[in-house]
Amino acid sequence: MSKEDRNKRKSRVWRDLSSSLVGLEIEVKHSSSEDLIGVKGIIEEETSNLLRVSTEKKVLWIPKSNQVFQIKITDGTIILVEGHMIKGTPETRVKKKIPSW
């Protein structure tokens, strides 16, 4: 993949992550709390620091910090995202520069 293609893909992925995450599928891959590892569901709501995730059994509020999430974005691409990269509301994330990863 050329550098130009990588930059286009990164831009597309960041555009999806900087908009609202509500409705996206999510799984916690790494966490400072072992109880959260493996939690899967659909994002119902988000605040600056928390995600409300509906699982098969219950609804959980999961902090964005100290987590690594696997998120399925709108085009079906599955990506790993560190929680600090999606911290903030969609309104504040859209103003951020594309992070380097």
N, C-alpha and C positions, 0 to 999 in steps of 0.2 A: 504494500500500500504506500503510495507516495505521500510526501509531507503535506501536500495540498489536500489530498483526500482525507488524511487524518485530521487536519484542521477543520475541514467541512463537517466531518462526523462529530468532532468534539463540539463544534458550534451548535449543531443540531441537538445533540444530547443535552448541552447546557441550556438551550432554549426550553426543552421539555422540563428540566429540573428547576429552572428559574420561574416557571409558571406554577400554578397550583398543582399540588401533588394529590389532591382529592380524587379518588376513583382508581388510583394506580395500585397494582398488586405489589406487596412488599413482604420481605422476610428478613428477620434479624439474623445476621451471620456471625457477628462478634459483638460482645457487649461486656460492660463492666459488671453487669448483673447476670449471673449464669441462668437465672430463671427466664430471661428474655431470649436467650439463644434458641433459634429455631421457630420463634413465633412467626406465623404467616397470616396474612389477611389482606383486607382492602382498606386503604386510607379513607376514613370518613370525614376527618376534620384535621386542620393543623393550626398551631399557634407558632409564635416565634421559636419556642423551645421544645414543643411537644407535638407528637402525632397521635391522633386517635385512630386506632386500628381495630377493625371488626374481624374477629377470628370466627371459626366455626362454633366455638363454645361461648365466647364472651367478648366484650369490648374493653380494650386496654388503652391507657395513655402511656406512650413510650417516649422518653426523652430523646432528643436528637443527638445530644452530646454523648461521647464515649460509646458510640455504636457504629457498626458497619452494616449497612443495609444492602440487600439485593432488591433492586427495583425494576419492574417491567414497565418501560416507558411506552408511550402511545403507539409507536410503530412496531412494538413487539420485542424490541431489543432489551436484553437483560443486562444490567450494569451493577457493579458494586460501587457504593458511594459511602464515604465517611460522613457521619452525621454532621460534623461541623461545616461541611460544604453546603448543606441544605438548611442551615440555621437561619432563622429570620422568616418573615412572611414573604409571600410571593412578590408583594410590592417592593420590598427591600432587596430581595434576591435579584430581581430583574435589573437593578442598578449596578450590581457587582460585575466586575470583570470576570471573564472566563478563567477559572482557576487552572493551574497546570497540574496535570495528573498523568 
